[in-house]
Amino acid sequence: MIRVQKENFDVGAEINALSHGNTAIGGICSFVGLVRDFQHTKEDNTRVCAMTLEHYPGMTEKKLAEIEETARQRWPLEDVLIIHRYGRMEPGENIVLVVTASAHRQAAFESAQFLMDFLKTKAPFWKLEEDNTGTGSWVDARESDDDALSKWEK
């Protein structure tokens, strides 16, 4: 299941809803991405006060569905959940939740990492960070994210 939403989410409730009643699930792996209060590229005392994520409705969901389908083809998954927020968020708030469920832990671990690597590089979201100096800057893609993705490309 894929949801792109403005509202926050309850991680525990989402995992419980995904796994409830499915006794074929032997392992669940989850990743929660949060807004942090510092900019990755700055080494001074500049702090992030908020982050705004923008996306193209329809296009974003389509790309996330493609990523999910690829994971389901590569690993024996019982279920997948991707929730990605958009809009303005402050440090400490949830941004993204990826949950994978499988009969075995390795498939759950690997598929969750694969999904996050693809989300970081291929999902059409744009991030604007507002800092404590009153300025905002768009976040560029990082080479390290592309490097992480390259291990999955075949």
N, C-alpha and C positions, 0 to 999 in steps of 0.2 A: 504494500500500500504506500502511496505517495501523497503527502500533503504539503502544500506551500501556503503558508498562512501568516497573518500578522500577529495573531494571539500567541501567548506563551503556552507551554505544554508541561504536563506533569510526567516526568520520566517514569516513575514507578507505575503510575496508572497505565501509561502507554505499553510498557513491557507486560504488565499483567493482562491487559486486553489482548495483546498479541498471542500470548502463550496459553491463555485460559482454555482448558479442555482439550488441548492437543498433546496427548501422551506420547506421540512420536518424537517430540522435541527432547533431546538429550543435553543440549547446550544452547545458551543464548549469549551473544556477544553484543555489547552496546558501546556506542561512542557518543558523548555529548560535547558539542562545541559551545564555548562560552565567550562572551565579549570580554576581552582583557582590557586593563587600564593603561597599557603602554603600547607604543608603536614599535613594531619589529625592527624597523629600519633606522630608528633614531636612538642615539646614545646619550642624549641630554636628559633634562628633567621634564620634557614634554610628556604630558599624560593624556590618554584618550578619555574624553568625557562622554562620548556617545559614538555610535556607529550606525549608519543608515545603509541598509541593503536595498537595492533596486533590482527588478527583474522584468522580463516580458511575460505576462500571463499567457498561458497556452504554449509558448515556445519552451519555457522553463520546465513545465510538467512533462512535455514530450521528451525532452532530453533526459530528465530524471527517470522516466519510464524505460528509455533505451538502456540506461546504465543499470537499472534494476534487472531488466531482462538478460543482459549480459552476465550479471552475477548468477542469476538462476540457471543459466546454461553451463556455467563453469563449475558450480558447486551444487551438491544435493541439499537444497535449502527447503525447510518446511514453510518458512515465512520470512518476509522482509518488510521493514518499516523505515521509511525515510520521511522525516519532517524537517522542513527548512523554513525558517521565518524570513520575513522581509519587513521593511519599515525601520523606524528609529528604535535603537536599543541602547541601554546603558551598561557599563561594566558589571559583570556578574550575571547578566541575563543569558538565558539559553538562546543559541542561534540555530543549532542543528542537532538532530537525533538520528542516528543510524542504528537499527537493531536487526540482527540476523539470527535466525533460529534454524538449527539443524539437529540431526540425530547425533552428530559427533562434533566435538569442540573445534577441531582443526578447520573444518569447513566454515563454522561460524566465525572464528577468528580471521581467517584469510579473506572471506567475503566482506566482512565489515571493513577491514583495512582497504581492500580494493574499492569499495564504494566511497569511502572517505577520500581516497586519493583521486578518484574521478570527480567527485564533487568539488574538490579544491581547484581542479584544473579545467574541467570541461563544462561544469554547470554554469549557465548564463546568469550569474549574479554579479552586481557591481557594488563595491564597498566604498563608502565615504566615511572617513574618520574625522570627528571633530575633536580638537585638542583644547587644552586649558589656556592656550593663548588666544582663543577665539577664531582660529582658522580651521578650515577643513581641507582634507586632501584625499584624492582618490587613491585607493590601494592598487598598486601594480602587481601583476602575477610574479611569483618568485620562481627563480630557476630551480630551487630545491624541491618545489612542488612538482615541477615537470620531471625532475629526476626520479622522484618517488613513483610517478605514474609509469615511467619507462619500463619498470620491472614487470608490469602487467601486460604490456603490449607484445603481441605475438604476431 
